Amino acid sequence: MTGIFDDLIQRAAEKLRSAQHAVALTGAGLSTPSGIPDFRSPGTGEWEHVDPLEVISLSTFRRRPERFFAWLRPLAVKMAAAEPNPAHLALAELEKAGILHAILTQNIDGLHQKAGSRTVIELHGSLKTLTCPACHRTFHSEAYCPAFIENDVLPHCTACNAILKPDIVFYEEMLPVEAWSRAVDLAKGADVFLVAGTSLEVLPVNSLPMLALKNGAELILNTLSPTYLDRQASILLKADVSLALPAITRAILMEN
């Protein structure tokens, strides 16, 4: 198995090294080594224990925002304590070396930026800011996080006292228009498209690697879960991202 793994690592490194416009797409599996649970893994995923439509849908938030915040709080505690793992750091190194053009991510934890990545397109939004659904003012979450995490104090608008909504994409919401437009352009322009830590089950983000393929890109898949594009991948790495991505990065940087 080690020989097969090493061969795939070298092949992935060669493709990325020769790429002119490599783009990565990451999902929750990239952050599980940092202690943040994913959503769909059997037995451990967030949706194993709760119906997502009951906690993170727009209609539920409007009716019972406290239900959403009760679900968010333990996850927010884990995100606040989390540090980038070797997979995040490897992708940041590839960008710094000029190998990776951009990261498209479904994650809302900010760990790519914390690892040093600069061009990060957050397709499902971010917890860094909150918006008032009543008067539409935007606030930085830093001012609210300690009281929320430590004392379960919900964030309220300082202007109209409405409960603030974190700027992440809920069910029944569209993806951020600017982020989606940039992601589509980056996927279309990619010659190598790296998918890491996602099973490609969530629409419309799971259409991005297919868009890249249709425009001539080679696909590198690094995920433990099966995906609908396994058969179309140039390289299929069924390995832990925190092992595979650093190995690819070392192989590239040793040759440069």
Buried (B, 14 or more C-beta within 10 A) or exposed (E): EEEEBEEBBBBBBBBBBEBEBBBBBBBBBBBBBBEBBBBBBEEEBBBEEEEBEEBBBBEBBBEEBEBBBEBBEEBBBBBEEBEBBBBBBBBBBBBEBEBBBBBBBBBBBBBBBBBBBEBBBBBBBBBBBBBBBEEEBEBEBEEBBEEBBEEEEBBBBEEEEBBBBBBBBBBEBEBBEEBBEBBBEBBBBBBBBBBBBBBBEBEEBBBBBBBBBEEEBBBBBBBBBEBEBBEBBBBBBBBBBBBBBBBBBBBBBEEE
